[in-house]
Amino acid sequence: MAARSLEIGAAGIRAARTIEILRTQRGFAQRELAARVTALGRPMSNTMLSRIERAQRRCDIDDLAAIADALAVSPLVLLRGPSAP
């Protein structure tokens, strides 16, 4: 079986950018958002969040759901982008 590519695709890059945009709009530092995600039961360091936002780390579905909860948005908002209806 061939190894699966770890390259982050268009949806992952869009989600990463949206996370950063929404975080800054809400006035959260990376450390604050990571702490909120951790408090929701998904341990996350600010380094992990930084790598997700820079599309250097894949954001799995559990991370995505917890980050969306911490930002008080639907996970769909993160997948579609900040300007999507």
DSSP file (Angstrom, degrees, kcal/mol; ACC not computed):
  #  RESIDUE AA STRUCTURE BP1 BP2  ACC     N-H-->O    O-->H-N    N-H-->O    O-->H-N    TCO  KAPPA ALPHA  PHI   PSI    X-CA   Y-CA   Z-CA
    1    1 A M              0   0    0      0, 0.0     2,-0.1     0, 0.0     3,-0.1   0.000 360.0 360.0 360.0 133.1    0.0    0.0    0.0
    2    2 A A        -     0   0    0      1,-0.1     2,-0.1     0, 0.0     0, 0.0  -0.397 360.0-102.6 -71.7 146.1    1.4    3.4   -1.0
    3    3 A A        -     0   0    0     -2,-0.1     2,-0.3     1,-0.1    -1,-0.1  -0.451  37.5-116.1 -68.4 139.7    2.1    6.0    1.8
    4    4 A R        -     0   0    0     -2,-0.1     2,-0.1     1,-0.1    -1,-0.1  -0.581  30.6-110.1 -79.0 138.1   -0.5    8.7    2.1
    5    5 A S        -     0   0    0     -2,-0.3    -1,-0.1     1,-0.1     0, 0.0  -0.411  17.1-157.0 -67.4 139.5    0.6   12.2    1.3
    6    6 A L        +     0   0    0     -2,-0.1    -1,-0.1     2,-0.1    52,-0.1   0.320  50.2 129.7 -97.7   6.7    0.8   14.5    4.3
    7    7 A E        -     0   0    0      1,-0.1     2,-0.5    51,-0.0    -2,-0.0  -0.350  62.5-122.0 -62.2 139.6    0.5   17.6    2.2
    8    8 A I        -     0   0    0     47,-0.2    -1,-0.1     1,-0.1    -2,-0.1  -0.747  31.0-147.1 -88.0 125.7   -2.2   20.0    3.4
    9    9 A G     >  -     0   0    0     -2,-0.5     4,-2.3     1,-0.0     5,-0.2  -0.053  32.3 -82.3 -84.7-173.9   -4.8   20.6    0.7
   10   10 A A  H  > S+     0   0    0      1,-0.2     4,-2.5     2,-0.2     5,-0.2   0.868 127.0  51.3 -60.5 -41.1   -6.9   23.6   -0.2
   11   11 A A  H  > S+     0   0    0      2,-0.2     4,-2.4     1,-0.2    -1,-0.2   0.895 110.9  49.2 -65.9 -38.9   -9.6   22.9    2.5
   12   12 A G  H  > S+     0   0    0      2,-0.2     4,-2.3     1,-0.2    -2,-0.2   0.896 112.3  47.3 -66.4 -40.5   -6.9   22.6    5.2
   13   13 A I  H  X S+     0   0    0     -4,-2.3     4,-2.3     2,-0.2    -2,-0.2   0.909 112.2  50.0 -66.9 -41.9   -5.2   25.8    4.2
   14   14 A R  H  X S+     0   0    0     -4,-2.5     4,-2.3     2,-0.2    -2,-0.2   0.918 111.8  48.3 -62.0 -43.7   -8.6   27.7    4.1
   15   15 A A  H  X S+     0   0    0     -4,-2.4     4,-2.6     2,-0.2    -2,-0.2   0.909 110.0  52.6 -63.1 -41.8   -9.4   26.3    7.6
   16   16 A A  H  X S+     0   0    0     -4,-2.3     4,-1.9     1,-0.2    -2,-0.2   0.928 111.8  44.9 -59.6 -46.6   -6.0   27.4    8.9
   17   17 A R  H  X S+     0   0    0     -4,-2.3     4,-2.5     1,-0.2    -1,-0.2   0.889 112.6  51.7 -65.7 -39.6   -6.4   31.0    7.6
   18   18 A T  H  X S+     0   0    0     -4,-2.3     4,-2.9    60,-0.3     5,-0.3   0.903 106.9  53.1 -66.0 -40.8  -10.0   31.1    8.9
   19   19 A I  H  X S+     0   0    0     -4,-2.6     4,-2.5     1,-0.2    -1,-0.2   0.940 111.8  46.0 -57.8 -47.5   -8.9   30.0   12.4
   20   20 A E  H  X S+     0   0    0     -4,-1.9     4,-2.3     2,-0.2     5,-0.2   0.920 113.5  48.8 -63.1 -44.0   -6.3   32.8   12.4
   21   21 A I  H  X S+     0   0    0     -4,-2.5     4,-2.4     1,-0.2    -2,-0.2   0.944 114.8  43.7 -61.8 -49.2   -8.7   35.4   11.1
   22   22 A L  H  X S+     0   0    0     -4,-2.9     4,-1.8     1,-0.2    -1,-0.2   0.883 111.9  54.2 -66.7 -37.4  -11.5   34.5   13.6
   23   23 A R  H  <>S+     0   0    0     -4,-2.5     5,-2.4    -5,-0.3     4,-0.4   0.939 112.3  42.9 -60.8 -46.6   -9.0   34.3   16.5
   24   24 A T  H ><5S+     0   0    0     -4,-2.3     3,-1.0     1,-0.2    -2,-0.2   0.874 110.3  56.3 -70.6 -35.6   -7.6   37.8   15.9
   25   25 A Q  H 3<5S+     0   0    0     -4,-2.4    -1,-0.2     1,-0.3    -2,-0.2   0.859 109.2  47.6 -61.0 -34.1  -11.1   39.2   15.3
   26   26 A R  T 3<5S-     0   0    0     -4,-1.8    -1,-0.3    -5,-0.2    -2,-0.2   0.493 116.3-117.3 -86.4  -3.2  -12.1   37.9   18.8
   27   27 A G  T < 5 +     0   0    0     -3,-1.0     2,-0.4    -4,-0.4    -3,-0.2   0.724  62.4 147.8  77.5  22.3   -8.9   39.4   20.3
   28   28 A F      < -     0   0    0     -5,-2.4    -1,-0.3    -6,-0.2     2,-0.2  -0.747  41.9-140.3 -91.9 135.5   -7.5   36.0   21.4
   29   29 A A     >  -     0   0    0     -2,-0.4     4,-2.3     1,-0.1     5,-0.2  -0.502  34.4-106.3 -75.5 160.8   -3.7   35.4   21.5
   30   30 A Q  H  > S+     0   0    0      1,-0.2     4,-2.7     2,-0.2     5,-0.2   0.903 123.2  55.0 -56.9 -40.6   -2.8   31.9   20.3
   31   31 A R  H  > S+     0   0    0      1,-0.2     4,-2.0     2,-0.2    -1,-0.2   0.892 107.8  49.4 -60.1 -40.3   -2.1   31.0   23.9
   32   32 A E  H  > S+     0   0    0      2,-0.2     4,-2.1     1,-0.2    -2,-0.2   0.928 112.5  45.7 -66.6 -45.5   -5.6   32.0   24.9
   33   33 A L  H  X S+     0   0    0     -4,-2.3     4,-2.5     1,-0.2    -2,-0.2   0.918 111.9  52.0 -65.6 -41.4   -7.3   30.1   22.2
   34   34 A A  H  X S+     0   0    0     -4,-2.7     4,-2.4    -5,-0.2    10,-0.3   0.894 109.6  50.3 -60.2 -39.6   -5.2   27.0   22.9
   35   35 A A  H  X S+     0   0    0     -4,-2.0     4,-2.4    -5,-0.2    -1,-0.2   0.885 109.6  50.7 -65.8 -38.9   -6.2   27.2   26.5
   36   36 A R  H  X S+     0   0    0     -4,-2.1     4,-1.1     2,-0.2    -2,-0.2   0.909 111.1  48.3 -64.8 -41.9   -9.9   27.5   25.6
   37   37 A V  H ><>S+     0   0    0     -4,-2.5     5,-1.8     1,-0.2     3,-0.5   0.924 112.1  49.3 -63.7 -44.5   -9.5   24.4   23.3
   38   38 A T  H ><5S+     0   0    0     -4,-2.4     3,-2.0     6,-0.3    -2,-0.2   0.899 106.7  55.6 -60.8 -42.2   -7.8   22.5   26.1
   39   39 A A  H 3<5S+     0   0    0     -4,-2.4    -1,-0.2     1,-0.3    -2,-0.2   0.765 101.3  59.4 -63.4 -24.8  -10.5   23.5   28.6
   40   40 A L  T <<5S-     0   0    0     -4,-1.1    -1,-0.3    -3,-0.5    -2,-0.2   0.423 129.7 -96.1 -83.5   1.5  -13.0   21.9   26.2
   41   41 A G  T < 5S+     0   0    0     -3,-2.0    -3,-0.2     1,-0.1    -2,-0.1   0.508  96.7 107.2 100.8   5.3  -11.2   18.6   26.6
   42   42 A R      < -     0   0    0     -5,-1.8    -2,-0.2    24,-0.1    -1,-0.1  -0.848  67.8-136.3-116.0  93.1   -8.9   18.7   23.5
   43   43 A P        +     0   0    0      0, 0.0     2,-0.3     0, 0.0    -8,-0.1  -0.224  35.9 163.9 -53.9 128.5   -5.4   19.3   24.8
   44   44 A M        -     0   0    0    -10,-0.3    -6,-0.3    -9,-0.0     2,-0.2  -0.974  25.5-149.8-150.5 131.4   -3.6   21.9   22.6
   45   45 A S     >  -     0   0    0     -2,-0.3     4,-2.2     1,-0.1     5,-0.2  -0.563  32.3-113.0 -93.1 164.4   -0.5   24.0   23.1
   46   46 A N  H  > S+     0   0    0      1,-0.2     4,-2.5     2,-0.2     5,-0.1   0.821 119.4  58.0 -66.5 -27.7    0.0   27.4   21.5
   47   47 A T  H  > S+     0   0    0      2,-0.2     4,-2.3     1,-0.2    -1,-0.2   0.921 105.7  48.6 -65.6 -43.4    2.8   25.8   19.4
   48   48 A M  H  > S+     0   0    0      2,-0.2     4,-2.2     1,-0.2    -2,-0.2   0.935 113.0  47.6 -60.1 -46.4    0.3   23.3   18.0
   49   49 A L  H  X S+     0   0    0     -4,-2.2     4,-2.8     1,-0.2    -2,-0.2   0.908 109.9  52.9 -62.8 -41.8   -2.2   26.1   17.2
   50   50 A S  H  X S+     0   0    0     -4,-2.5     4,-1.8     1,-0.2    -1,-0.2   0.913 110.0  47.9 -59.3 -43.4    0.5   28.2   15.6
   51   51 A R  H  <>S+     0   0    0     -4,-2.3     5,-3.2     2,-0.2     6,-1.2   0.862 111.0  51.1 -67.8 -35.4    1.5   25.3   13.4
   52   52 A I  H ><5S+     0   0    0     -4,-2.2     3,-1.6     4,-0.2    -2,-0.2   0.946 110.5  49.0 -63.9 -47.5   -2.1   24.7   12.4
   53   53 A E  H 3<5S+     0   0    0     -4,-2.8    -2,-0.2     1,-0.3    -1,-0.2   0.824 112.4  47.9 -63.2 -31.6   -2.6   28.3   11.5
   54   54 A R  T 3<5S-     0   0    0     -4,-1.8    -1,-0.3    -5,-0.2    -2,-0.2   0.342 113.9-118.7 -90.0   7.3    0.6   28.3    9.4
   55   55 A A  T < 5S+     0   0    0     -3,-1.6   -47,-0.2     2,-0.2    -3,-0.2   0.860  83.8 118.7  55.9  38.6   -0.6   25.1    7.7
   56   56 A Q  S   <S+     0   0    0     -5,-3.2     2,-0.4     1,-0.2    -4,-0.2   0.441  71.4  45.1-105.6  -6.5    2.5   23.3    9.0
   57   57 A R  S    S-     0   0    0     -6,-1.2    -1,-0.2    -5,-0.1    -2,-0.2  -0.999  88.6-116.0-138.9 134.0    0.4   20.8   11.0
   58   58 A R        -     0   0    0     -2,-0.4     2,-0.7    -3,-0.1    -6,-0.1  -0.428  22.9-139.4 -67.2 141.9   -2.7   18.9    9.8
   59   59 A C        -     0   0    0     -2,-0.1    -1,-0.1    -7,-0.1   -44,-0.0  -0.899  20.1-151.8-104.3 105.9   -5.8   19.8   11.8
   60   60 A D     >  -     0   0    0     -2,-0.7     4,-2.7     1,-0.1     5,-0.2  -0.221  30.9 -98.2 -75.6 172.9   -7.8   16.6   12.4
   61   61 A I  H  > S+     0   0    0      1,-0.2     4,-2.4     2,-0.2     5,-0.2   0.838 123.4  52.0 -63.0 -34.9  -11.5   16.6   12.8
   62   62 A D  H  > S+     0   0    0      2,-0.2     4,-2.1     1,-0.2    -1,-0.2   0.901 111.4  47.3 -68.5 -39.9  -11.4   16.5   16.6
   63   63 A D  H  > S+     0   0    0      2,-0.2     4,-2.9     1,-0.2     5,-0.3   0.942 112.4  50.6 -61.6 -47.3   -9.1   19.6   16.6
   64   64 A L  H  X S+     0   0    0     -4,-2.7     4,-2.5     1,-0.2    -2,-0.2   0.912 111.1  47.6 -58.8 -45.4  -11.3   21.3   14.1
   65   65 A A  H  X S+     0   0    0     -4,-2.4     4,-2.2     2,-0.2    -1,-0.2   0.910 114.1  46.5 -64.3 -42.5  -14.5   20.7   16.2
   66   66 A A  H  X S+     0   0    0     -4,-2.1     4,-2.5     2,-0.2    -2,-0.2   0.903 112.8  49.0 -68.3 -41.0  -12.8   21.9   19.4
   67   67 A I  H  X S+     0   0    0     -4,-2.9     4,-1.8     2,-0.2    -2,-0.2   0.922 110.9  50.8 -63.9 -42.9  -11.3   25.0   17.8
   68   68 A A  H  X>S+     0   0    0     -4,-2.5     5,-2.5    -5,-0.3     4,-0.6   0.928 110.9  49.0 -59.7 -44.9  -14.7   25.8   16.3
   69   69 A D  H ><5S+     0   0    0     -4,-2.2     3,-1.1     1,-0.2    -2,-0.2   0.925 110.3  50.8 -58.3 -45.8  -16.3   25.4   19.8
   70   70 A A  H 3<5S+     0   0    0     -4,-2.5    -1,-0.2     1,-0.3    -2,-0.2   0.793 113.9  44.5 -65.2 -28.3  -13.7   27.6   21.3
   71   71 A L  H 3<5S-     0   0    0     -4,-1.8    -1,-0.3    -5,-0.2    -2,-0.2   0.439 112.1-122.3 -93.2  -1.3  -14.4   30.3   18.7
   72   72 A A  T <<5S+     0   0    0     -3,-1.1     2,-0.3    -4,-0.6    -3,-0.2   0.897  73.1 112.6  60.3  44.4  -18.2   29.9   19.0
   73   73 A V  S   <S-     0   0    0     -5,-2.5    -1,-0.2    -6,-0.1    -2,-0.2  -0.902  73.8 -94.5-134.5 166.6  -18.7   29.0   15.4
   74   74 A S    >>  -     0   0    0     -2,-0.3     3,-1.2     1,-0.1     4,-1.0  -0.544  33.1-120.5 -74.7 145.8  -19.8   25.9   13.4
   75   75 A P  H 3> S+     0   0    0      0, 0.0     4,-1.7     0, 0.0     3,-0.2   0.818 113.9  66.8 -55.2 -28.6  -16.9   23.7   12.1
   76   76 A L  H 3> S+     0   0    0      1,-0.2     4,-2.7     2,-0.2     5,-0.3   0.852  92.6  58.6 -61.1 -34.5  -18.4   24.5    8.7
   77   77 A V  H <> S+     0   0    0     -3,-1.2     4,-2.0     1,-0.2    -1,-0.2   0.904 106.0  48.8 -61.1 -40.7  -17.4   28.1    9.1
   78   78 A L  H  < S+     0   0    0     -4,-1.0   -60,-0.3    -3,-0.2    -1,-0.2   0.871 114.6  45.2 -68.0 -35.2  -13.8   27.0    9.4
   79   79 A L  H  < S+     0   0    0     -4,-1.7    -2,-0.2     1,-0.2    -1,-0.2   0.852 117.4  42.2 -75.9 -34.8  -14.1   24.8    6.4
   80   80 A R  H  < S-     0   0    0     -4,-2.7    -2,-0.2     1,-0.2    -3,-0.2   0.781 112.1-114.5 -84.2 -28.5  -15.8   27.3    4.1
   81   81 A G    ><  -     0   0    0     -4,-2.0     3,-1.1    -5,-0.3    -1,-0.2  -0.245  29.5 -76.1 108.3 160.0  -13.8   30.4    5.1
   82   82 A P  T 3  S+     0   0    0      0, 0.0    -1,-0.1     0, 0.0    -4,-0.1   0.740 125.3  48.4 -67.8 -25.0  -14.7   33.7    6.8
   83   83 A S  T 3  S+     0   0    0     -3,-0.2    -2,-0.1    -6,-0.1    -6,-0.0   0.469  84.0 110.4 -97.6  -0.5  -16.5   35.3    3.9
   84   84 A A    <         0   0    0     -3,-1.1    -3,-0.1    -7,-0.2    -4,-0.1  -0.469 360.0 360.0 -73.4 145.5  -18.7   32.4    3.1
   85   85 A P              0   0    0      0, 0.0    -1,-0.1     0, 0.0    -8,-0.1   0.494 360.0 360.0 -67.7 360.0  -22.4   32.9    3.8
